[in-house]
Amino acid sequence: MPRYTVHKKILRDWPLYFFIIPSLVLVVTFQYYPVASGFYHSVFEWGGGDAKRFTGWENYGRAFTDTTFLNSFKVIGLLLIFNLIKMWPSVIIAVLIHRLKSDRWQYVYRVLLVVPMIVPSLVSLFIWKFLLDPNIGGLNALIEATGFKSVLVAVDNFFGWGVFFEDVPIAWLGQPQLILPTLFIWGFPWIGMFGVLLYLAGLQSIGTEVYEAADLDGIGPIQKFFYIELPLILTQIRLSLILMVMNTLGGFGFQLLMLNEAGGPGGRGMVPGLWIYNRSFVAGEFGYACALGIILGLIILGLTYINNRYIRIDK
């Protein structure tokens, strides 16, 4: 394109650039600048103050020999599997709502799904902490009331785990063997409100003629799910998968609130984000924590690139 044409377009469309600049300044200030600052401080031995000592790539070399940091990825791997399983209830609920014949009831269920999104996530974490309390928690009360405690004790005695006892409350957050099962239970029944609305948006784009043709061919409800609905919302599922991977790898709020900065008993709940927090605000090793953050960010960026590059959805 000739230079004079570019200048002419800029002069013509300058109001658009004027509105973009404030957003660009905010993104650079609150997104890119912290990343650049983190990378800069990652090559220093820095305790958060003015004094710092240049160490080059020493912090990065230390990260690859940090057994706690490396082992935390094993926990993250299990959490990714857990969260992948937890995605499916949202898909199923979205399909059931979409199949409702009444538009009024579809609207009611959508509203019921939106209302819980108003509640801050911190409040829901405190609710779950109360439910998992060994003495007054609702989960132990439910297990006792249903008699399922006897089943757990019998299974424990058979395998010799030494976790469940008849007259001892179950310490879901206090026993190393129960940390990972607790992380799996958390959020039950695993219906993500945002995910349901996202899948509903994809399902509503399916034309009625597709369902009419399926009915003429005698296709049942389960076949409709696997051959019509699921393939046509794979784009939304792919987006949800990307967000799930990013949030799982970078998140640590549940572990910090439910357990502690050390990841609970035996460090069984330690994840990379929590270890970065631990090195920053417990050990005061902010430079090393910045290096860990950069490594974690590169891993998330790499996984996102692989997903976008190699996971294709053909319609």
C-alpha positions as a printed NumPy array, in Angstrom:
array([[  0.   ,   0.   ,   0.   ],
       [  1.502,   3.417,  -0.94 ],
       [  2.667,   5.551,   1.966],
       [  0.373,   8.466,   1.115],
       [ -2.632,   6.117,   1.253],
       [ -1.639,   4.954,   4.747],
       [ -1.283,   8.543,   5.94 ],
       [ -4.633,   9.38 ,   4.42 ],
       [ -6.317,   6.486,   6.244],
       [ -4.713,   7.537,   9.539],
       [ -5.922,  11.121,   9.118],
       [ -9.385,   9.877,   8.263],
       [ -9.657,   7.334,  11.087],
       [ -7.765,   9.207,  13.839],
       [-10.773,   9.172,  16.255],
       [-10.586,   5.365,  16.296],
       [ -6.917,   5.46 ,  17.308],
       [ -7.776,   8.033,  19.964],
       [-10.201,   5.598,  21.623],
       [ -7.779,   2.663,  21.356],
       [ -4.841,   4.454,  22.999],
       [ -6.282,   4.538,  26.589],
       [ -6.997,   0.795,  26.499],
       [ -3.542,   0.127,  25.08 ],
       [ -1.916,   2.201,  27.829],
       [ -3.818,   0.296,  30.531],
       [ -2.891,  -3.097,  29.034],
       [  0.782,  -2.13 ,  28.804],
       [  0.788,  -0.706,  32.353],
       [ -1.007,  -3.522,  34.135],
       [ -0.169,  -6.537,  31.93 ],
       [  3.079,  -6.171,  29.994],
       [  4.998,  -3.971,  32.438],
       [  4.621,  -6.431,  35.391],
       [  5.864,  -9.258,  33.138],
       [  8.86 ,  -7.192,  32.023],
       [  9.566,  -6.187,  35.63 ],
       [  9.328,  -9.806,  36.742],
       [ 11.815, -10.91 ,  34.097],
       [ 14.185,  -8.083,  35.055],
       [ 14.118,  -8.986,  38.765],
       [ 14.397, -12.708,  38.01 ],
       [ 18.104, -12.315,  37.284],
       [ 18.761, -10.748,  40.681],
       [ 18.964, -11.986,  44.234],
       [ 16.24 ,  -9.682,  45.463],
       [ 14.331,  -9.561,  48.728],
       [ 11.713,  -7.04 ,  47.66 ],
       [ 13.545,  -3.893,  48.758],
       [ 15.988,  -1.57 ,  47.073],
       [ 19.006,  -3.827,  47.535],
       [ 19.572,  -6.512,  44.93 ],
       [ 22.521,  -8.472,  43.586],
       [ 22.873,  -9.544,  39.966],
       [ 23.098, -13.337,  39.651],
       [ 22.407, -13.881,  35.961],
       [ 20.634, -17.152,  35.195],
       [ 21.329, -18.626,  38.619],
       [ 17.68 , -18.434,  39.708],
       [ 16.578, -20.321,  36.59 ],
       [ 19.193, -23.017,  37.14 ],
       [ 18.036, -23.359,  40.729],
       [ 14.434, -23.794,  39.57 ],
       [ 15.304, -26.913,  37.591],
       [ 16.859, -28.499,  40.671],
       [ 14.077, -27.413,  43.048],
       [ 12.38 , -30.709,  43.94 ],
       [  9.364, -28.989,  45.505],
       [  8.771, -26.94 ,  42.364],
       [  9.21 , -29.943,  40.087],
       [  7.004, -32.213,  42.224],
       [  4.279, -29.578,  42.228],
       [  3.753, -30.291,  38.527],
       [  2.737, -33.842,  39.435],
       [ -0.093, -32.381,  41.511],
       [ -0.965, -30.027,  38.656],
       [ -1.091, -32.973,  36.265],
       [ -3.636, -34.721,  38.486],
       [ -5.634, -31.502,  38.869],
       [ -5.75 , -31.131,  35.086],
       [ -7.189, -34.65 ,  34.853],
       [ -9.662, -33.84 ,  37.644],
       [-10.77 , -30.612,  35.956],
       [-11.078, -32.35 ,  32.606],
       [-13.557, -34.752,  34.226],
       [-15.33 , -31.838,  35.916],
       [-15.984, -30.166,  32.546],
       [-18.52 , -32.783,  31.451],
       [-21.34 , -32.075,  33.957],
       [-21.499, -28.532,  32.55 ],
       [-21.767, -29.885,  29.002],
       [-24.551, -32.288,  30.   ],
       [-26.505, -29.614,  31.906],
       [-26.225, -27.242,  28.925],
       [-27.603, -29.919,  26.596],
       [-30.496, -30.704,  28.953],
       [-31.438, -27.015,  29.238],
       [-31.185, -26.616,  25.461],
       [-33.556, -29.532,  24.904],
       [-36.308, -28.025,  27.048],
       [-39.327, -27.315,  24.89 ],
       [-40.428, -24.315,  26.941],
       [-38.52 , -21.067,  26.27 ],
       [-39.74 , -19.803,  29.627],
       [-38.121, -22.66 ,  31.534],
       [-34.932, -22.279,  29.526],
       [-34.821, -18.644,  30.621],
       [-35.487, -19.591,  34.261],
       [-32.622, -22.085,  34.329],
       [-30.255, -19.601,  32.692],
       [-31.109, -17.054,  35.369],
       [-30.554, -19.661,  38.099],
       [-27.101, -20.307,  36.642],
       [-26.213, -16.617,  36.438],
       [-27.205, -15.755,  40.018],
       [-24.417, -17.838,  41.688],
       [-21.855, -15.999,  39.54 ],
       [-22.596, -12.903,  41.632],
       [-21.188, -14.617,  44.733],
       [-17.428, -13.908,  45.047],
       [-15.226, -16.957,  44.636],
       [-13.669, -16.279,  48.046],
       [-17.062, -16.773,  49.687],
       [-17.525, -20.134,  47.97 ],
       [-14.069, -21.194,  49.177],
       [-15.028, -20.383,  52.769],
       [-18.253, -22.355,  52.333],
       [-16.276, -25.372,  51.165],
       [-13.843, -24.958,  54.04 ],
       [-16.801, -25.165,  56.4  ],
       [-18.21 , -28.214,  54.591],
       [-14.864, -30.017,  54.895],
       [-14.445, -29.25 ,  58.593],
       [-13.884, -32.577,  60.427],
       [-16.074, -31.715,  63.425],
       [-18.958, -29.553,  62.218],
       [-18.62 , -29.887,  58.452],
       [-21.561, -30.884,  56.311],
       [-19.648, -33.53 ,  54.347],
       [-18.851, -35.628,  57.427],
       [-22.394, -35.159,  58.7  ],
       [-23.763, -36.439,  55.377],
       [-21.433, -39.45 ,  55.425],
       [-22.459, -40.298,  58.985],
       [-26.179, -39.861,  58.264],
       [-26.119, -42.101,  55.189],
       [-24.031, -44.794,  56.846],
       [-21.363, -44.461,  54.195],
       [-18.759, -44.062,  56.938],
       [-18.972, -47.809,  57.662],
       [-18.284, -48.562,  53.999],
       [-15.212, -46.309,  54.005],
       [-13.929, -47.947,  57.197],
       [-14.452, -51.442,  55.76 ],
       [-12.611, -50.532,  52.547],
       [ -9.836, -48.923,  54.594],
       [ -9.435, -52.05 ,  56.716],
       [ -9.332, -54.22 ,  53.595],
       [ -6.596, -52.211,  51.88 ],
       [ -4.817, -51.134,  55.071],
       [ -4.726, -47.432,  54.259],
       [ -4.999, -46.247,  57.857],
       [ -7.108, -43.23 ,  56.9  ],
       [-10.713, -43.922,  57.986],
       [-11.667, -44.951,  61.522],
       [-15.099, -45.657,  63.001],
       [-15.015, -43.194,  65.929],
       [-12.652, -40.571,  64.449],
       [-13.943, -37.709,  62.252],
       [-12.521, -37.664,  58.737],
       [ -9.897, -34.906,  58.52 ],
       [-10.218, -34.108,  54.827],
       [ -7.67 , -31.296,  54.998],
       [ -5.533, -32.757,  57.781],
       [ -4.351, -36.095,  56.389],
       [ -1.8  , -36.268,  53.553],
       [ -3.588, -39.215,  51.912],
       [ -6.855, -37.246,  51.638],
       [ -5.52 , -33.998,  50.179],
       [ -5.789, -35.03 ,  46.522],
       [ -9.215, -36.722,  46.932],
       [-10.402, -33.503,  48.606],
       [ -9.154, -31.443,  45.667],
       [-11.191, -33.738,  43.427],
       [-14.358, -33.487,  45.556],
       [-14.145, -29.694,  45.721],
       [-16.787, -27.941,  43.635],
       [-19.192, -30.898,  43.46 ],
       [-21.439, -31.258,  41.452],
       [-18.906, -29.488,  39.225],
       [-21.372, -27.378,  37.275],
       [-19.45 , -24.334,  36.063],
       [-21.925, -21.516,  35.466],
       [-19.749, -19.786,  32.859],
       [-19.162, -23.087,  31.069],
       [-22.873, -23.91 ,  30.887],
       [-23.679, -20.493,  29.41 ],
       [-20.798, -20.835,  26.944],
       [-22.013, -24.244,  25.754],
       [-25.609, -23.004,  25.583],
       [-24.503, -20.24 ,  23.232],
       [-23.009, -22.854,  20.933],
       [-26.042, -25.139,  21.141],
       [-28.437, -22.325,  20.265],
       [-26.628, -21.847,  16.95 ],
       [-27.74 , -25.328,  15.847],
       [-30.625, -24.984,  13.401],
       [-33.95 , -26.641,  14.072],
       [-33.758, -28.331,  10.672],
       [-30.859, -30.43 ,  11.952],
       [-33.021, -31.834,  14.756],
       [-35.951, -32.343,  12.38 ],
       [-33.746, -34.365,  10.04 ],
       [-32.472, -36.393,  13.01 ],
       [-36.047, -37.142,  14.107],
       [-36.941, -38.291,  10.59 ],
       [-33.956, -40.65 ,  10.643],
       [-35.05 , -42.057,  13.998],
       [-31.969, -40.846,  15.909],
       [-32.386, -41.099,  19.696],
       [-31.387, -38.589,  22.409],
       [-27.992, -40.154,  23.111],
       [-27.116, -40.353,  19.41 ],
       [-28.135, -36.712,  18.993],
       [-25.66 , -35.793,  21.701],
       [-22.7  , -37.654,  20.176],
       [-23.414, -37.031,  16.486],
       [-24.986, -33.554,  16.478],
       [-24.612, -31.511,  19.639],
       [-21.147, -32.5  ,  20.831],
       [-19.418, -32.039,  17.438],
       [-21.071, -28.649,  16.929],
       [-19.959, -27.219,  20.299],
       [-16.351, -28.434,  20.093],
       [-15.269, -24.84 ,  19.478],
       [-16.725, -23.79 ,  22.832],
       [-15.272, -26.869,  24.533],
       [-11.851, -26.045,  23.076],
       [-12.049, -22.494,  24.441],
       [-13.15 , -23.803,  27.831],
       [-10.256, -26.271,  27.769],
       [ -7.736, -23.49 ,  27.126],
       [ -9.116, -21.401,  29.989],
       [ -9.176, -24.448,  32.273],
       [ -5.512, -25.25 ,  31.598],
       [ -4.458, -21.635,  32.186],
       [ -6.457, -21.291,  35.409],
       [ -5.32 , -24.663,  36.759],
       [ -1.627, -24.046,  36.105],
       [ -1.651, -20.503,  37.472],
       [ -4.195, -20.83 ,  40.272],
       [ -3.441, -21.494,  43.926],
       [ -6.183, -19.701,  45.882],
       [ -7.951, -22.905,  46.918],
       [ -4.74 , -24.507,  48.206],
       [ -3.693, -21.366,  50.083],
       [ -7.04 , -20.875,  51.81 ],
       [ -7.906, -24.499,  52.478],
       [ -4.441, -25.773,  53.362],
       [ -1.637, -23.271,  54.003],
       [  1.341, -21.71 ,  52.279],
       [  3.188, -25.045,  52.615],
       [  0.537, -27.003,  50.696],
       [ -0.954, -28.789,  53.691],
       [  0.306, -31.92 ,  55.464],
       [  3.389, -33.268,  53.733],
       [  3.054, -30.604,  51.028],
       [  0.63 , -32.899,  49.189],
       [ -1.366, -29.935,  47.888],
       [  1.616, -27.903,  46.664],
       [  1.138, -26.435,  43.195],
       [  3.526, -24.159,  41.244],
       [  1.539, -20.991,  41.961],
       [  1.484, -21.703,  45.689],
       [  5.233, -22.417,  45.727],
       [  5.843, -19.065,  44.006],
       [  3.734, -17.403,  46.71 ],
       [  5.662, -19.318,  49.372],
       [  9.049, -18.216,  48.04 ],
       [  7.851, -14.618,  47.775],
       [  5.969, -13.86 ,  50.962],
       [  7.222, -16.589,  53.295],
       [ 10.884, -16.954,  52.344],
       [ 11.296, -13.403,  51.013],
       [ 13.043, -14.658,  47.85 ],
       [ 11.281, -12.359,  45.41 ],
       [ 13.929, -12.65 ,  42.71 ],
       [ 13.736, -16.425,  42.704],
       [  9.926, -16.271,  42.769],
       [ 10.01 , -14.028,  39.681],
       [ 12.116, -16.65 ,  37.894],
       [  9.615, -19.354,  38.839],
       [  6.78 , -17.142,  37.597],
       [  8.481, -16.583,  34.244],
       [  9.038, -20.337,  33.816],
       [  5.412, -21.066,  34.687],
       [  4.236, -18.367,  32.294],
       [  6.307, -19.84 ,  29.461],
       [  4.851, -23.291,  30.148],
       [  1.293, -21.912,  29.996],
       [  2.145, -19.985,  26.817],
       [  3.624, -23.124,  25.252],
       [  0.605, -25.28 ,  26.091],
       [ -1.729, -22.605,  24.714],
       [  0.281, -22.448,  21.494],
       [  0.221, -26.244,  21.116],
       [ -3.535, -26.254,  21.634],
       [ -4.102, -23.513,  19.044],
       [ -1.614, -24.973,  16.586],
       [ -2.381, -28.661,  16.638],
       [ -5.887, -29.102,  18.01 ],
       [ -8.059, -28.315,  15.029],
       [-11.833, -28.447,  14.887],
       [-13.276, -29.05 ,  11.447],
       [-16.945, -28.467,  10.955]])
